[in-house]
Amino acid sequence: MAFIRLDRNLFAELLQRVSPRITKGPRIISSPINGSSMSSQAEDRSPSCQEKMGVSSDSSDTNDTAEKHFQGLKLASHAVLEEAQQRGRLKCSKCGGSRMFFCYTCYTLVGTGQQEIPSVKLPVKIDIIKHPKETDGKSTAIHAKILAPNDVTIYTYPCIPEFEKDKVVLVFPGPRAVSVQDMIQCLHDRSSSRSHDSVDEPCRKRLKKSDEVQRCTHAVEDAVSGAIDEEKCLESKVYPLQRVIFIDSTWNQTNKISTDERLQDLLQVELKMRKTCFWRPQKGKPDTYLATIEAIYYFLKDFHEHCLAKEYHGEYDNLLFFYSYLHSVVNKARAVAAKC
């Protein structure tokens, strides 16, 4: 990777440009006893992370963790981003705004072509509900839309699309939230329960695969017969799941969206034991506060391994294409500033 000279003005601009709050995405606080979720509404309404730009005292530990994590990812070359950064900010062809890499208003690339950046195919559709006061230029949700444009849709609250509630999950902690591993079975249980007009009960944990999924799995493994193609098998494995919802907001704004009556009956899913790689962790807050793009990435990784029952080989690593590059740029800028 070529060395990029960063003066103080550019350093300040980059920090302002690429500062997603660490409180975006699902926040999980694990019990030291059994790892269960502790998710009171009082804790969820924590102060906003949009505070003064500064380097926290424990940022070095976060940086070390991030470096190790990013080194193991199968990422496309960042050369195109390095070249775009050297050219500087350009005007968006649609709105005329001054942007670097992409326009966070129009969801389009700026200074690079679509063929120059990776495109990620997701196994399930993702909807992101963004708070209207969320700063577009600091949102990592935009990364997902740029890198997986056919599978990601961003809505600005109070706009929420209509859902078939037994086919959609909300990634957000709560007293009845379940793990990704148990998600599909819980959807089956809820659908069956509603069909019998009974009251919802807590989902059963990790039941055996249904006969339908077992037949599909066996058919795919039988390469000679070729009776069922892989795409149909995939649909059977994730049925009835159709969409996954994420909330893009600071935590003191999250309550308004998460308590919206249109989301109340959705199955909630939580991500456990995941730590952020964000370059400016909020002082005094747990490192399980994830940026939105991190939450999406970790959900899909768990989904691939536990719901699709496949070994993970970096299929969704490029969702962190922009995120990992910005992390390296900020670290280089810090190193330069430290020497001044």
C-alpha positions in Angstrom: 0.0 0.0 0.0 1.5 3.4 -1.0 2.3 5.9 1.7 -0.3 8.7 1.7 0.9 12.1 3.0 -1.8 13.7 5.3 -1.6 17.2 6.5 -3.4 18.4 9.6 -6.3 19.9 7.6 -6.9 16.6 5.8 -6.6 14.7 9.0 -9.4 16.9 10.6 -11.5 16.5 7.5 -11.2 12.7 7.5 -12.1 12.5 11.1 -15.2 14.6 10.5 -16.0 12.7 7.3 -15.7 9.1 8.5 -16.9 9.2 12.1 -19.9 6.8 12.5 -21.1 6.5 16.1 -20.0 3.3 17.8 -23.5 3.1 19.2 -25.1 2.4 15.9 -26.4 -1.1 15.3 -27.3 -3.5 18.0 -25.8 -3.1 21.4 -25.4 -6.3 23.4 -24.4 -6.4 27.0 -23.7 -9.9 28.1 -24.3 -11.3 31.6 -21.1 -12.4 33.3 -23.0 -15.5 34.5 -24.8 -17.0 31.5 -24.2 -14.6 28.6 -27.9 -13.6 28.4 -28.9 -10.2 27.2 -29.4 -7.3 29.7 -31.3 -4.8 27.7 -33.4 -2.4 29.8 -34.8 0.6 28.0 -32.9 2.9 30.5 -29.6 1.5 29.4 -30.6 1.7 25.7 -31.1 5.4 26.0 -27.5 6.1 26.6 -25.9 9.4 25.7 -25.1 10.1 22.0 -21.7 9.2 20.7 -21.6 12.4 18.7 -19.2 14.0 21.0 -16.0 16.0 20.5 -13.4 14.3 18.3 -10.7 12.9 20.5 -8.6 9.8 20.9 -9.7 7.8 23.9 -7.1 6.4 26.3 -7.9 2.8 25.4 -7.9 3.3 21.6 -4.6 1.4 21.2 -6.3 -1.8 22.4 -9.1 -1.3 19.9 -6.6 -0.6 17.1 -4.7 -3.8 17.9 -7.8 -5.8 17.8 -9.0 -4.2 14.6 -5.6 -4.8 12.8 -5.7 -8.5 13.6 -9.3 -8.7 12.5 -8.8 -6.9 9.2 -5.7 -8.9 8.3 -7.8 -12.0 8.2 -10.4 -10.6 5.9 -10.6 -11.4 2.2 -10.8 -7.8 0.9 -10.6 -6.4 -2.6 -7.6 -4.1 -3.2 -7.8 -0.6 -1.7 -5.7 0.8 -4.6 -8.8 2.5 -6.2 -9.6 4.2 -2.9 -6.0 5.4 -2.5 -6.1 6.9 -6.0 -9.5 8.6 -5.3 -8.2 10.0 -2.0 -5.1 11.5 -3.8 -7.5 13.2 -6.3 -9.4 14.7 -3.4 -13.1 15.5 -3.1 -15.3 15.7 -6.2 -18.8 16.9 -6.9 -21.6 14.3 -7.0 -23.0 14.2 -10.5 -26.6 14.0 -9.1 -26.8 16.5 -6.2 -23.6 18.5 -6.8 -22.4 17.9 -3.2 -18.6 17.7 -2.5 -17.9 14.1 -1.7 -15.0 11.6 -1.4 -15.5 7.9 -2.5 -19.3 8.1 -2.6 -22.3 10.4 -2.1 -24.0 9.5 1.1 -27.1 11.5 -0.1 -27.6 9.8 -3.5 -26.0 6.5 -2.7 -23.7 6.7 -5.7 -20.0 6.4 -6.2 -18.0 9.5 -6.8 -14.6 9.4 -8.5 -14.7 5.7 -9.1 -16.7 3.3 -11.3 -19.0 0.5 -10.1 -16.7 -2.0 -11.8 -13.7 -0.8 -9.7 -15.2 -1.7 -6.3 -16.4 -5.1 -5.0 -20.0 -6.1 -5.3 -21.4 -8.3 -2.6 -24.4 -10.7 -3.1 -26.3 -11.2 0.2 -28.3 -14.3 1.0 -31.2 -12.3 2.4 -32.6 -8.8 1.8 -31.7 -6.1 4.3 -33.7 -3.0 5.2 -32.1 -0.2 7.3 -34.4 2.2 9.2 -32.4 5.5 9.6 -33.3 8.1 12.2 -34.0 11.5 10.4 -31.4 13.2 12.6 -28.7 10.7 11.8 -25.9 12.5 10.1 -25.7 11.0 6.6 -21.9 11.7 6.2 -21.1 9.7 9.4 -23.4 6.7 8.8 -21.7 3.4 7.9 -25.1 2.1 6.7 -24.2 3.8 3.4 -21.4 1.3 2.9 -23.8 -1.6 2.8 -26.0 0.2 0.2 -23.0 1.0 -2.0 -21.5 -2.5 -1.9 -24.7 -4.5 -2.0 -27.1 -2.2 -3.9 -29.4 -5.0 -5.0 -30.0 -6.4 -1.5 -30.0 -3.3 0.8 -32.6 -0.6 1.1 -32.4 2.4 3.4 -35.5 4.1 4.7 -35.7 7.3 6.7 -38.0 7.1 9.7 -41.0 7.5 10.0 -41.0 5.7 6.6 -41.2 2.0 7.3 -42.3 -0.5 4.6 -45.0 -3.0 5.1 -43.8 -6.4 6.4 -45.1 -9.9 6.6 -44.3 -10.1 10.2 -43.7 -13.8 10.3 -41.1 -13.5 7.6 -39.0 -10.6 8.9 -36.7 -10.2 11.9 -35.4 -7.1 13.7 -31.7 -7.1 14.8 -32.1 -5.4 18.1 -31.6 -6.5 21.8 -34.6 -7.2 24.0 -35.9 -9.5 26.7 -37.3 -11.9 24.1 -34.5 -11.6 21.6 -33.1 -14.8 20.2 -29.7 -15.7 18.7 -29.1 -16.0 15.0 -28.7 -19.8 15.5 -32.3 -20.1 16.8 -33.9 -17.5 14.5 -35.3 -19.7 11.7 -36.8 -22.2 14.1 -38.4 -19.4 16.0 -40.0 -18.0 12.9 -41.4 -21.4 12.2 -42.8 -21.6 15.7 -44.3 -18.1 15.5 -45.9 -18.8 12.2 -47.3 -22.1 13.4 -48.6 -20.5 16.6 -50.4 -17.7 14.7 -52.0 -20.2 12.4 -53.6 -21.9 15.3 -54.7 -18.6 16.8 -52.7 -19.3 20.0 -50.8 -16.9 22.2 -47.1 -16.5 21.3 -44.8 -18.5 23.5 -41.0 -18.3 23.9 -39.3 -20.1 21.0 -37.9 -23.5 21.4 -34.2 -23.8 21.2 -32.3 -25.5 18.3 -34.8 -28.1 17.3 -33.9 -30.6 14.6 -34.2 -29.6 11.0 -37.6 -30.1 9.4 -38.1 -33.0 7.0 -38.3 -30.5 4.2 -34.9 -29.0 4.9 -33.4 -32.5 5.5 -34.7 -33.7 2.1 -33.3 -30.6 0.4 -29.9 -30.9 2.1 -29.6 -34.6 1.1 -30.6 -33.8 -2.5 -28.0 -31.1 -2.9 -25.3 -33.4 -1.5 -26.3 -36.0 -4.1 -24.4 -34.5 -7.0 -25.5 -37.3 -9.4 -29.3 -36.8 -9.1 -29.3 -33.0 -9.3 -33.0 -33.1 -8.5 -33.0 -29.8 -6.5 -30.8 -26.9 -7.4 -28.8 -25.0 -4.9 -30.9 -21.9 -5.0 -34.1 -23.7 -4.1 -32.3 -25.5 -1.3 -31.1 -22.1 0.0 -34.7 -20.9 0.0 -35.8 -23.9 1.9 -33.1 -23.5 4.6 -34.0 -19.9 5.3 -37.7 -20.2 4.9 -39.8 -18.3 6.0 -37.2 -15.5 6.4 -37.4 -12.8 3.7 -35.9 -9.7 5.2 -33.7 -8.5 8.1 -34.1 -5.0 9.6 -31.4 -2.9 11.2 -31.8 0.4 13.0 -29.3 3.2 12.1 -29.3 5.7 14.9 -27.5 6.9 18.0 -28.6 5.1 21.1 -30.4 8.1 22.6 -32.5 8.2 19.4 -33.1 4.5 19.1 -36.0 4.2 21.4 -38.3 6.1 19.1 -37.8 3.7 16.3 -37.6 0.4 18.2 -40.9 1.1 20.0 -42.8 2.0 16.9 -45.9 -0.2 16.7 -45.1 -1.3 13.2 -42.0 -3.1 14.6 -43.4 -4.4 17.8 -44.5 -7.9 16.7 -41.3 -8.7 14.8 -39.0 -11.4 16.1 -35.9 -9.7 17.7 -32.4 -11.1 17.1 -29.3 -10.1 19.0 -25.6 -10.5 18.3 -23.6 -11.8 21.2 -20.0 -11.5 22.1 -19.0 -9.2 19.1 -16.6 -6.4 19.6 -16.3 -3.3 17.6 -13.2 -2.4 15.5 -14.2 1.3 15.4 -11.2 3.6 15.7 -12.7 5.9 18.3 -14.4 3.9 21.0 -16.7 5.8 23.3 -15.1 6.4 26.7 -16.7 4.4 29.5 -18.9 2.3 27.1 -18.5 -1.4 26.3 -16.7 -2.4 23.2 -19.8 -4.4 22.1 -21.3 -1.1 20.7 -21.2 -1.9 17.0 -21.3 0.4 13.9 -24.2 -0.4 11.6 -21.9 -2.0 9.0 -20.3 -4.2 11.6 -23.7 -5.4 12.9 -24.7 -6.3 9.3 -21.5 -8.1 8.6 -21.5 -10.1 11.8 -25.2 -11.1 11.4 -24.5 -12.3 7.9 -21.4 -14.3 9.0 -23.4 -16.0 11.7 -26.3 -16.5 9.3 -24.0 -18.2 6.8 -22.6 -20.6 9.3 -25.6 -21.4 11.5 -28.6 -21.0 9.2 -27.2 -22.0 5.8 -24.9 -24.5 7.5 -21.9 -23.6 5.4 -18.3 -23.0 6.2 -17.5 -19.3 5.9 -14.9 -18.4 3.3 -15.1 -14.6 3.4 -18.3 -14.3 1.3 -19.3 -11.0 3.0 -15.9 -9.6 4.0 -16.1 -6.9 1.3 -18.9 -5.3 3.2 -16.1 -3.9 5.3 -14.2 -2.6 2.2 -14.7 1.1 2.9 -14.8 0.6 6.7 -11.4 -1.1 6.8 -9.8 1.4 4.5 -11.0 4.4 6.6 -9.7 2.6 9.7 -6.2 2.4 8.2 -6.4 6.1 7.0 -7.3 7.3 10.5 -4.5 5.3 12.0 -2.0 6.7 9.6 -3.2 10.2 10.3 -2.9 9.6 14.0 0.7 8.3 13.6 1.6 11.4 11.6 -0.1 13.8 14.1 1.7 12.0 17.0 5.1 12.9 15.4 4.3 16.6 15.1 
